[in-house]
Amino acid sequence: MRRYAQVFIRYLAVTNELSIFVENKCVNTRKFSTNMEIKRDIDLQKLIDSKHNDMIKIITGLRRCGKSYLLLTIFYNHLKEEG
């Protein structure tokens, strides 16, 4: 007869900690950073290359994949650094 271990995963949003419990004992705890930024070098380079061609840029993609973040944060910071 097989015996299965009871596994419980707990995420605390206040401290950004993910803990894994096996048989009521904590076996792993990991802290996550909330300041994670995904590098979008290819998308940013496409925007930079087509910046002065007098065309309207349309960015499409799935919901919540970072389209607005690409324009309003990453591209905006690039424009500020460039002057």
C-alpha positions as CSV (number, residue, x, y, z in Angstrom):
1,M,0.0,0.0,0.0
2,R,1.3,3.4,-1.0
3,R,1.5,6.2,1.5
4,Y,1.2,9.8,0.2
5,A,2.7,12.7,1.9
6,Q,0.6,15.7,2.7
7,V,1.9,18.7,0.9
8,F,0.9,22.3,1.6
9,I,2.0,25.4,-0.1
10,R,1.5,28.8,1.5
11,Y,2.1,32.2,0.0
12,L,2.3,35.3,2.3
13,A,1.7,38.4,0.3
14,V,2.7,40.7,3.1
15,T,6.3,39.3,3.2
16,N,6.4,37.9,-0.4
17,E,7.3,34.5,1.0
18,L,6.4,31.1,-0.6
19,S,6.7,28.2,1.8
20,I,6.4,24.5,1.1
21,F,5.3,22.2,3.9
22,V,5.5,18.4,3.9
23,E,3.9,16.5,6.7
24,N,3.5,19.8,8.6
25,K,7.2,20.6,8.4
26,C,8.5,23.5,6.4
27,V,11.0,22.2,3.8
28,N,11.6,25.3,1.7
29,T,10.9,29.0,2.0
30,R,11.7,31.5,-0.7
31,K,11.3,35.3,-0.8
32,F,10.3,36.9,-4.0
33,S,11.2,40.4,-5.1
34,T,8.3,42.6,-6.2
35,N,10.6,44.8,-8.2
36,M,11.2,42.2,-10.9
37,E,11.4,43.6,-14.4
38,I,11.4,41.5,-17.5
39,K,13.9,42.7,-20.1
40,R,12.2,43.5,-23.4
41,D,15.3,44.4,-25.4
42,I,13.9,43.1,-28.7
43,D,10.6,44.9,-28.4
44,L,12.3,48.1,-27.2
45,Q,14.8,48.0,-30.1
46,K,11.9,47.6,-32.6
47,L,10.3,50.8,-31.2
48,I,13.6,52.7,-31.2
49,D,14.4,51.7,-34.8
50,S,10.9,52.8,-36.0
51,K,10.8,55.9,-33.9
52,H,11.2,58.6,-36.6
53,N,9.3,57.1,-39.6
54,D,6.1,59.2,-39.1
55,M,4.0,56.0,-38.6
56,I,1.6,55.3,-35.7
57,K,2.9,52.4,-33.6
58,I,0.3,49.7,-32.6
59,I,1.5,47.2,-30.0
60,T,-0.7,44.1,-29.8
61,G,-0.6,41.0,-27.5
62,L,-2.4,39.0,-24.9
63,R,-4.0,40.5,-21.9
64,R,-1.6,41.6,-19.1
65,C,1.6,40.7,-21.1
66,G,3.2,44.1,-20.6
67,K,2.2,46.2,-23.6
68,S,1.4,49.4,-21.6
69,Y,4.4,48.8,-19.4
70,L,6.6,48.6,-22.5
71,L,5.4,52.0,-23.7
72,L,4.7,53.9,-20.5
73,T,7.8,52.8,-18.5
74,I,10.5,51.2,-20.6
75,F,10.2,53.3,-23.8
76,Y,9.5,56.4,-21.7
77,N,12.7,55.9,-19.7
78,H,14.7,55.4,-22.9
79,L,13.4,58.7,-24.3
80,K,14.3,60.5,-21.0
81,E,17.8,59.1,-21.1
82,E,18.2,60.0,-24.7
83,G,17.2,63.6,-24.1
